[in-house]
Amino acid sequence: MANLEAKQTEFIASVVRLGPRIATFDCDGTLWSGDAGEGFFWWELERGLVRPEIARWGRARYADYKAGLVAEDLMCGEMVTMHAGLREDEVQRACDEYFAAGVEANVFPEMRELVRRLAETGCDVWAVSSSNVWIIRSAMQTFGIPRNRILAAECAVDDGVITNRLIRVPSGPGKVEAIEAAIPAKPDCAFGNAIWDREMLALAKYPFVINPFPNLLEIAVEKGWPVYQPDLNHRER
């Protein structure tokens, strides 16, 4: 336990010592284990949040995505626009419920602490995710990141009703596009775990690879990017 706490403390200190002014964080797999966007997708289909015909379409569409027949950014966008016609506050309440019950216990405590410490130093901290904006809003309440610092898959809302007009899908190169559209300078630090974070990591002065998938780990080793592996068995309960 002492060695684990020392590792966590040193990791946080190594980032804070850099004095970043802007930091961007991927969310799923980086701030917590698992994919909150995917988890909510299946949860809401089972709960009947969307119409039965949308649920049938969603299951078939996701199977095609897993088979490599649907592009990553297209699937992420459709997992938002499938809510067209629903009231946004209804979807937000459902995401709040799902995050509290199914994701919050899997938050990496050192990542939450890192976000807190960076914010205390005056760093401008952003969450950048291809998951739907509502689940990321739910999650960022526990990280203290405000809504105006969230860049997630999002569509326009008219009079409280979700439309099918996409605003952004921050995945792969789309993460850099979202960052450059919203933030006036390049991030000093960026944190990600998947191949879809590669471009965002490369944009930053100091990229950090967290809990990586093998394909991103290979890139990190090649480029000399620091890799940090949270202890998956030591999460807050």
N, C-alpha and C positions, 0 to 999 in steps of 0.2 A: 504493500500500500504506500509506504514512504517513497519508494522508487517511482511509483506511478504519479504521485502528487508532485514529485520533483520534476518529472518529465513535463507534466502539464504546466507547471509554474514557469519552467524555462522556455517552453514554447511561447507562452503568452508574452513573457518578457522580451523574447527575441524579436517579436513583431512590434511591440510598443517602443522598443529602443530605436527603431527605424524612424519614428516620428512622422508617420504618414498623415497627410492632410486629407486624402480621399482614399477610401477602401471600399471595394465591391466584393460581395459575398454571393456565390451560388448558395442555394438553400438545400434541396433534397440531396442527401448523402454527404453534404458538407457541414451543415449545421446540426443535422440529426441523421440517424440511420434510416434508410428506407426512402420511398418516394411518396410524399404526401399527396401529390397531384393524382398519381395513379391510384393510390389507396382510396381517395375520396371518390374518384370516378366509379370504382366498383361498389363502394358503399352507397352512393346516391342511386345507382341503378337498382340495387336491392331494395332500397327504401322507397322507391317510386317517386323520387323528386322530379324526374322528367317523365314525359308521357311514355306509355308502353312501346309505341312505335319508335320513339327516339332511343329507348333502352335497347330494343332489338337491333336497331342500326348500330348503336354504339358497341355492342358486343361483337358484331360481325366486323365492324371497322377496325376495332382494336386487334382482333385476330389477324386481319390483313397487315396491320402495322407490325405486329410481332413476326410475321412471316417475311417482312422486308418489302411489302408491296405498297406501303404508304410511307412517305417521308416523315422524318421526325418533326420538323417544324409544322407540317400540315396537320399531323395528328394532334400536336399540342394546341394549335389554333382551333381545331374542331372540338376539342374537349372544353373549350370556352364557349364557342358559338352555339353548341348544342343546347345552351340554356336560353336561347332567344325566346322571348315571350314571357319569361318568368320575372318576378319582381326581384330586384337585386338584394333587397334586405332579407328575403326568404332564403336565397342561396347563401348569403353571408352568415345567417344564423346556423344553417346546416354545416357550413365549414367550421364555424366556431365549435359546434358540438363534436364534429369528427376530430378536429385537431386535439381538443382536450381529452377525448377518450382514446384516440388511436395513435397519436404522434408525440404528444408532449413528453411522455415518459422516455422517449428515445432521443431527446435532445442531448447533444454532447455538452457536458457541463463546462468544459474548458473553452468551447466555442462561444457559449453564452457569455462567459466571463470575459473573453477576448473582446467581443463586441462592446460590452459594458466599459471595459478599460479604454478602448479606443475612443468611444464617445466622450468619456471623461476628459481625455486630452484635447478635445476639440476636433477630432477627426470627423469628417463628413462620411458617415457609414451608409452604404446602399445595399439593398437586397436585389439581386438580379436573377430571375428564375423563369423557366419556361412552363412552370405549373400555373394553374389558373390564379388570378390575382386575389381571389377571395380566400383561398386557403393560405396564401402567403401573408395576407393581411392578418388572418387569425394567428399565424405563427409569430409574426413580428411584434405582436402585443407582449409576448414573453421575452423578446429580445430588446424591446424599447426602441425599435426602428419605426419612425412615423410613416404614415401612408404616402407622404410626398417624397419618400426616399425608397419607394418600392417600384421596381421595373419588372413586371411579370406579364404573362399572357393575359391580354385584356381586350375587351371590346366596348364599344360605346353603349351608354345607358341613356335612354330618353324617358324623362318623367318617372324615374325609378324602375323602368322596365328594360331588361337586357335586350340588346339588338344583336344582329349577326354581323355587324360592321367591326372588323378587327382593328384595333389600334396598334398593337405590337405583339410579336411572339419572340421573346429573347432566347433564341437557341442557336448555338454555333455562331456564325457571323452576325446573326441577329442580336446577340448580346452586345457586341461592339457597336452596332448601329444604335441600339437603345441607349447605351452609355454615352455615345458621342452626341446624341440628340438631346440628352437631359443634363449632362454634366459638362461644365465649361473646360475642364482639364482632364488629362488622362489619370486614371487611378494610380496612386503610389503603390498600393497593395491590392492584390486580387486573390481570391480563394475559390477553388473548385475541385471537383472529384471526378468529372466525366469528360469524355472526348468532346462533348458539346460545350465545355468550358475552355477549350484550348485557345481560342481566339481572344477571349477575355483575359486569360492568364498572360498571353503573349503581349497584350496591350500594356500591362502594368510594369512599373519599374521593378517591383518585387513580387513575383508570382509565388503562391504557396499552394501545393497540391495536398489536399486533405482526403484521407480515406479513399484512395483512388481505385478506379477500375483498372484492370491490367493494361488496357490500351493507353490510358493516360499515364500510368506509371512508367511505361516504356518511354514515352515522350519526355517525361520529367527526368528520368535518368539520363537520357540523351542530351537534354538541354541543361542539366545541372540545377533544375528547379528543386527547392527544398520540399521534402515530403514529410507530412506528419500523419501518423495513424492513431486516432483516438482508440482507447481501449473499449471495444464493443461490449465487453462484459461489465463495464463500470459506468453505467448510466444512472442518472438520477431516477429515483422511483417515488 
